[in-house]
Amino acid sequence: MPATALDIGAGAGKYGKLLNDACPECVVTAVEIYEEYVERFHLREIYDYVHCGDAVQLIESAVDSTYDLVLFGDVLEHFRKSCGVDLLNFFLYRSRYILALFPSEYVQNSVDGNRAEAHLSIWTEKDFAGMPHSPVYSIGTSHIVLITGYLAHADDLQNAVNFLEQHLSRGSGSASSPT
């Protein structure tokens, strides 16, 4: 169970709510670029801390922060590929785990005037090849991968994979082997 978590691109707070239910003691921080979402979705009521701004700026401002879990929940595709890769690498040094969820073949432009909702990059399991990770699990056009950060213990990945597979088995997901 994570004691600290960071939700990149909190949006409506879905993953914050899930973390609150699953790990009520976890201190959860949100990063949301679209200020209107902070108010509309009452993110300050869901998260312990809310930072409104571009997650890429964390590379400059959060060099001394560490987390048990960093969530990229359907957000990587909203970054330029180079920025997404930079963020993943940055958090490899500052987390035990990174959980990344990403779609494939899902076209999206601005939503209600929010340009940050547009999809800018395509992600596949090859993008995680240089990182220690679980299999990439696929459910339809959605994919999920658990990456082991450098703060994890060597045997933690298998325990986390077992947990993921137990919870994903409720759906109709399939897994491909890690690279």
Helices and strands as residue ranges (DSSP letters): E 4-8, H 14-22, E 27-32, H 35-40, H 43-46, E 49-52, G 55-57, H 58-61, E 67-73, G 76-78, H 81-92, E 95-103, G 115-117, G 125-128, E 136-139, E 142-148, H 156-168, E 174-176
